[in-house]
Amino acid sequence: MELHILEHSLKVASIEKEGIQICTHGLIKLAFLASKTRCKFFSLTETPEDYTIIVDEEGFKELPQSEHISVADATWLALNVVSGGGNASNSQPIGVTKIAKSVIAPLADHNISVFMLSTYQTDFILVRERDLPMVMHTLSSEFTLLRVVNGETVAAHNLGVTNGFVKPKLVPRPIIHPLSSPSNMFCVTSLDPDTLPSVATLLMDVMFYSGGPKESGASSEDSSHIRFFSFSLIEGYISLVMDEQTTQRFPNNVLFTSASGELWKMVRIGGQPLGFDECGIVAQISEPLATADIPAYYISTFKFDHALVPEENIQSVIRALRTESMAQ
């Protein structure tokens, strides 16, 4: 298999809910008028706490300076596993569990923190730019390492890293963070970029106006229903993650679905903000799922992590993860 190191230099930022109106102009431009920018990698995820933005340096210029925006103290690079040498963007989603043992676990063993973004098309593993030498050293035995330069894929240099690393001692990874599962059922979908203008007004409403203050309090109908929406536009491909009720607002035949029309349930990781320095959080979740052969999407945000698993697997997933934690 090939591991592609994409050419985008990425920023990860949080926008407070009360500050979103300051950023709306730039975010609309990045999402709906990408041809007017030089941005090639943009992702916006809304949670009950905030909006998380993953964007390349060109796209970051579209956002204003504001006290409502917090930026992670690092430049991030995106890694992408490609099977069979094909273009990952044209393949079906492989799911984070398919790369749990080959990528996620080895990086955790070497104390390399990762930030995950699963999309309809593929999975992106974000690592700090300063960790790239260790990343390449760790994964070079399992993958053909390639870098994308000016749109062309070329062999990745080893950055002079040949020795001096101590083989890590493998230890179990207990699930040390609280887990919860909201009542929502979610869809992971996409749409043809050519149809984006026809649903732009609806998408803007979903992104910026459908939540509002009512989401911050417990609903009288269902207190475990949470606000979660993710939009990604990466190298021309659109990915959407939204709950089932939101998908029903879209016209028929606009959104792509899997042949089974699969619905996903969420496992939310973290009781307090997780931060960016702890290693192994993604591995703690994805390895047990991989062992059980349960597919999963995984979306990291500025404060918490989120795994999406097939609806029919949610109870066994929660049981397996909690059992794993108690066994340690």
C-alpha positions in Angstrom: 0.0 0.0 0.0 1.0 3.6 -0.5 1.0 6.4 2.1 0.6 9.8 0.5 1.9 12.9 2.3 -0.3 15.6 0.9 1.2 19.0 0.1 -1.2 21.1 2.1 0.1 22.9 5.2 -2.9 22.9 7.5 -4.2 24.9 10.4 -6.6 23.6 13.0 -8.8 26.2 14.6 -11.8 26.6 16.9 -14.5 29.3 16.3 -16.7 30.1 19.3 -20.4 29.9 18.7 -20.9 33.5 19.6 -18.2 34.6 17.1 -19.4 32.7 14.1 -21.0 35.7 12.5 -17.6 37.4 12.3 -16.3 34.5 10.2 -19.4 33.8 8.1 -18.2 35.7 5.0 -14.9 33.9 4.8 -16.4 30.5 5.5 -19.1 30.9 2.8 -16.4 31.9 0.4 -14.3 28.8 1.3 -17.4 26.4 1.1 -19.3 27.8 -1.9 -16.9 30.0 -3.9 -13.7 27.9 -3.7 -12.8 28.9 -7.3 -12.4 32.5 -6.0 -9.7 31.3 -3.5 -6.6 29.2 -3.7 -7.8 26.9 -1.0 -7.7 23.2 -1.7 -8.4 21.7 1.8 -11.3 23.0 3.9 -13.3 21.3 6.6 -15.9 22.8 9.0 -17.4 20.7 11.8 -20.0 22.1 14.2 -20.4 20.5 17.6 -22.4 21.7 20.6 -19.3 23.5 21.9 -17.9 25.2 18.8 -16.9 25.1 15.2 -13.7 23.3 14.3 -12.0 24.4 11.1 -9.3 22.5 9.2 -7.9 24.6 6.4 -4.8 25.1 4.4 -2.7 28.3 4.7 -4.3 29.9 1.6 -7.8 29.3 3.0 -6.8 30.5 6.5 -6.1 33.9 4.9 -9.9 34.2 4.3 -10.6 34.2 8.0 -10.5 37.4 10.1 -8.3 37.8 13.1 -10.6 37.6 16.2 -10.5 36.8 19.8 -13.3 34.3 19.1 -10.8 32.1 17.0 -8.3 29.8 18.7 -5.6 28.2 16.6 -3.8 25.0 17.5 -0.1 25.7 18.0 1.3 23.7 15.1 1.2 23.3 11.3 -0.3 19.9 10.3 0.2 17.7 7.3 -2.4 15.3 6.0 -1.6 11.6 5.3 -3.8 9.4 3.2 -3.5 5.6 2.7 -4.1 4.5 -0.9 -4.7 0.9 -1.7 -3.5 -0.5 -5.1 -1.9 2.7 -6.2 -5.3 4.3 -7.1 -6.6 7.7 -6.4 -8.2 7.5 -2.9 -10.8 10.2 -3.9 -12.3 7.8 -6.4 -12.5 4.8 -4.1 -15.1 3.8 -1.5 -14.5 4.8 2.1 -12.1 2.5 3.8 -12.9 3.5 7.3 -10.5 4.3 10.1 -10.6 0.7 11.4 -8.9 -0.5 8.2 -5.9 1.6 9.0 -6.0 1.2 12.8 -3.3 -1.5 13.0 -1.1 -0.3 10.1 -1.0 3.4 10.8 -2.8 4.6 13.9 -1.4 2.0 16.3 2.3 2.4 15.2 2.1 6.2 15.5 0.6 5.9 19.0 3.4 3.5 19.9 5.9 6.2 18.9 4.0 8.8 20.9 2.9 10.7 17.8 -0.3 12.5 18.2 -2.8 12.4 15.3 -5.9 14.4 14.4 -8.4 12.4 12.3 -10.8 13.5 9.6 -12.8 10.8 7.9 -14.8 11.8 4.9 -17.2 10.1 2.5 -14.3 9.5 0.1 -11.4 8.6 2.4 -9.6 9.1 5.7 -7.1 11.8 6.4 -4.5 11.3 9.2 -3.2 14.7 10.3 0.2 14.8 12.0 2.3 17.8 13.1 4.8 18.9 10.5 7.6 18.6 13.0 6.7 15.0 13.6 7.1 14.0 9.9 10.6 12.5 10.2 9.4 10.2 13.0 6.2 9.4 11.1 8.2 8.4 8.0 10.6 6.3 10.0 7.7 4.5 11.8 5.7 3.7 8.7 8.3 3.2 6.0 8.5 -0.6 6.6 4.8 -1.0 5.9 4.1 1.5 3.2 5.6 3.0 0.0 5.9 6.7 1.1 5.0 9.3 -1.5 4.8 13.0 -1.3 2.4 15.1 -3.4 4.3 18.1 -4.9 2.5 20.6 -7.2 -0.2 17.9 -7.8 2.3 15.3 -8.8 3.1 12.2 -6.7 6.8 11.6 -6.1 8.9 9.4 -3.9 9.3 10.8 -0.4 12.8 11.4 0.9 13.6 10.0 4.3 14.6 13.4 5.6 17.9 12.0 6.8 16.3 9.8 9.4 18.0 6.4 9.4 18.6 5.4 13.0 18.7 6.6 16.6 15.1 5.8 17.4 14.3 3.4 20.2 11.8 0.7 19.5 8.8 1.5 21.8 7.6 -0.9 24.4 4.1 -2.0 23.5 1.6 -1.5 26.2 -2.2 -1.9 26.3 -4.2 1.3 25.7 -7.1 1.6 28.2 -10.1 3.7 27.2 -9.4 6.4 29.8 -11.9 9.0 28.5 -15.7 9.0 29.1 -17.8 7.7 26.3 -21.3 8.8 25.3 -23.7 8.0 22.5 -26.2 10.7 21.4 -29.6 9.6 20.3 -29.2 11.0 16.7 -28.6 8.7 13.8 -26.2 10.1 11.2 -25.6 9.9 7.5 -22.2 10.1 5.8 -22.8 11.4 2.3 -21.6 13.6 -0.6 -23.0 15.5 -3.5 -21.9 16.5 -7.0 -20.0 19.8 -6.8 -22.1 20.9 -9.8 -25.2 20.7 -7.7 -23.8 22.8 -4.9 -25.2 26.1 -6.1 -28.7 24.6 -6.1 -28.5 23.7 -2.4 -26.2 26.5 -1.2 -28.9 28.4 0.6 -30.1 25.3 2.4 -26.5 24.4 3.4 -25.8 27.9 4.7 -28.9 27.6 6.9 -27.8 24.2 8.2 -24.2 25.4 8.8 -24.9 28.7 10.5 -28.5 29.2 11.4 -30.3 25.9 12.2 -28.6 25.5 15.6 -29.1 28.6 17.6 -29.4 28.9 21.4 -31.9 26.1 21.7 -29.2 23.6 21.0 -27.2 24.6 24.1 -29.9 23.5 26.4 -31.6 20.1 26.9 -34.4 19.5 24.5 -37.8 18.8 26.1 -38.1 15.9 23.6 -34.7 14.4 23.8 -31.8 15.6 25.9 -29.3 13.2 24.3 -29.8 14.6 20.8 -26.8 16.8 19.9 -25.9 19.3 17.3 -23.3 17.8 14.9 -22.7 18.7 11.3 -19.5 18.4 9.2 -18.8 19.8 5.7 -15.5 19.2 3.8 -14.4 20.4 0.5 -11.0 18.8 -0.2 -9.4 18.9 -3.7 -12.8 19.3 -5.3 -14.6 16.5 -3.4 -17.4 17.3 -1.0 -18.2 15.3 2.1 -21.1 15.8 4.5 -21.9 14.3 7.9 -25.3 15.2 9.3 -28.1 13.6 11.3 -31.0 11.9 9.6 -33.4 14.7 10.2 -31.2 17.2 8.4 -30.8 15.0 5.3 -34.6 15.0 5.0 -34.4 18.7 4.3 -32.5 18.1 1.0 -34.2 17.5 -2.3 -34.4 13.9 -3.6 -31.5 12.6 -5.5 -29.1 15.4 -4.5 -27.2 13.5 -1.8 -25.2 10.4 -2.5 -25.9 7.4 -0.3 -24.5 3.9 0.0 -26.4 1.1 -1.6 -27.7 0.1 1.8 -28.6 3.6 2.8 -26.6 2.9 6.0 -27.2 4.9 9.1 -24.5 5.5 11.7 -24.5 6.1 15.5 -22.0 8.2 17.2 -19.6 7.4 20.1 -18.4 10.7 21.6 -15.0 10.6 23.3 -14.1 12.9 26.1 -15.6 14.4 29.2 -13.4 17.5 29.2 -11.6 19.0 26.2 -9.0 16.5 25.0 -6.2 18.8 23.8 -3.7 18.0 21.1 -0.8 16.5 23.0 -2.1 13.2 24.3 -1.2 10.3 22.1 -3.2 7.1 21.5 -6.8 8.4 21.8 -7.7 7.4 18.2 -5.9 4.1 18.7 -7.8 3.4 21.9 -11.0 3.5 20.0 -10.1 2.2 16.5 -8.0 -0.9 17.6 -10.9 -2.7 19.4 -13.2 -1.8 16.5 -10.6 -3.2 14.0 -10.3 -6.4 16.1 -14.1 -6.8 15.9 -14.1 -5.9 12.2 -16.5 -3.0 12.7 -16.1 -0.1 10.2 -16.0 3.4 11.6 -15.6 7.0 10.5 -13.6 9.1 12.9 -13.7 12.9 13.2 -11.5 14.8 15.6 -12.5 18.3 16.7 -10.9 21.0 18.7 -12.3 19.7 22.0 -13.7 16.2 21.5 -13.4 13.2 19.2 -16.3 11.4 17.5 -16.5 7.9 16.0 -19.4 6.8 13.8 -20.2 3.1 13.7 -23.1 1.3 11.9 -26.4 1.7 13.8 -26.8 -2.0 14.4 -23.3 -2.2 16.1 -23.6 0.6 18.6 -24.5 -1.4 21.7 -21.8 -4.0 21.1 -19.3 -1.2 20.4 -20.0 0.7 23.6 -19.8 -2.6 25.5 -16.5 -3.6 23.9 -14.9 -0.2 24.5 -16.0 -0.1 28.2 -15.0 -3.7 28.8 -11.6 -2.9 27.3 -11.2 0.0 29.7 -12.3 -2.0 32.8 -9.9 -4.8 31.9 -6.9 -2.5 32.2 
